[in-house]
Amino acid sequence: MKIVKAASGKQAVKMSKKEWQSIGKKAGWMKTADFGEDPSTTFEYHINLDERGEFFADVRNSQTDETVFEIKGFEIFEEGYMSSADDVAGLKDYLVNVVGLLKYDDDLILGSAI
């Protein structure tokens, strides 16, 4: 990537297709399947406790059953990332764009309930 002077006299950034694809993959803009890599991973969202003012849930890799993220308390709801306990889309958006734990093309599904 380099900065070049355009015909109009303004500076412009010039980068190769490979550099642009690398940025896109890291940012989650481009599907990794287009590059022969593992296209996605499926994660499960499990609500473990949701009663009497207490909330606990976790997100697990469905292939390994490894817990990759835990939610304790109501902070994620109070900050507006999730509208309710079963807001899987809000949680996925949070894990992709805020935490950076999931990729855009990963799947997040509701696992077994309490």
C-alpha positions in Angstrom: 0.0 0.0 0.0 1.3 3.4 -0.9 0.2 7.0 -1.2 0.3 8.4 -4.7 -0.6 11.8 -6.2 -3.6 11.6 -8.5 -4.0 13.6 -11.7 -6.2 16.2 -9.8 -3.2 16.9 -7.5 -4.9 15.1 -4.5 -3.2 12.3 -2.7 -4.7 8.8 -3.0 -4.1 5.5 -1.4 -3.1 2.7 -3.9 -3.2 -0.9 -2.8 -3.2 -4.3 -4.5 -6.1 -6.6 -4.6 -4.4 -8.9 -2.2 -3.9 -6.1 0.3 -7.6 -5.1 0.0 -8.7 -8.8 0.4 -6.5 -9.1 3.5 -8.2 -6.1 5.1 -11.6 -7.4 4.2 -11.0 -10.8 5.7 -9.6 -9.4 9.0 -12.6 -7.0 9.3 -15.1 -9.6 8.4 -16.3 -7.9 5.3 -15.5 -10.8 3.0 -16.4 -14.4 3.4 -13.4 -16.6 4.1 -14.9 -19.4 2.0 -14.0 -17.3 -1.1 -10.4 -17.9 -0.2 -10.5 -21.6 0.4 -10.5 -21.3 4.2 -13.0 -22.7 6.7 -16.2 -20.8 5.9 -17.7 -20.5 9.3 -18.1 -22.0 12.8 -21.3 -22.6 14.6 -21.7 -21.3 18.1 -24.5 -22.0 20.6 -26.0 -19.5 23.0 -27.1 -21.2 26.3 -29.2 -19.5 28.9 -28.3 -21.2 32.2 -30.1 -19.0 34.7 -32.8 -16.4 34.2 -34.8 -15.8 37.3 -35.2 -13.6 40.4 -33.0 -10.8 39.2 -30.2 -13.1 38.2 -28.9 -13.9 34.7 -26.2 -16.2 33.5 -25.6 -17.5 29.9 -22.7 -18.6 27.8 -21.7 -19.0 24.2 -20.1 -22.3 23.2 -18.3 -23.6 20.1 -20.7 -26.3 18.9 -17.9 -28.6 17.7 -15.8 -28.6 20.8 -18.5 -27.6 23.4 -15.9 -25.1 24.7 -17.3 -22.0 26.4 -15.9 -19.0 24.6 -18.0 -16.2 26.2 -20.0 -15.7 29.4 -22.7 -13.2 30.3 -23.2 -12.6 34.0 -25.8 -10.1 35.1 -27.8 -7.6 33.1 -25.2 -5.2 31.8 -25.4 -6.3 28.2 -29.2 -5.6 28.3 -28.8 -2.3 30.1 -26.2 -1.0 27.6 -28.6 -1.9 24.7 -26.7 -4.6 23.0 -29.4 -7.2 23.6 -33.1 -6.4 23.9 -34.1 -9.6 25.8 -32.5 -12.8 26.9 -33.3 -14.5 23.6 -32.0 -11.8 21.4 -29.5 -14.0 19.5 -29.1 -11.4 16.6 -28.2 -8.7 19.1 -25.7 -11.0 20.8 -24.1 -12.0 17.5 -23.7 -8.3 16.5 -22.1 -7.6 19.9 -19.7 -10.6 19.6 -18.7 -9.7 16.0 -18.5 -5.9 16.1 -17.7 -5.0 19.8 -15.8 -8.0 21.2 -14.4 -9.3 17.9 -14.8 -12.9 19.1 -17.0 -14.2 16.2 -16.5 -13.6 12.4 -19.3 -12.2 10.4 -20.0 -15.5 8.6 -20.1 -17.5 11.9 -23.4 -18.9 13.0 -24.9 -18.3 16.4 -27.9 -20.3 17.4 -30.0 -20.7 20.5 -28.9 -23.8 22.3 -30.9 -25.8 24.8 -33.0 -23.7 27.2 -32.5 -23.7 31.0 
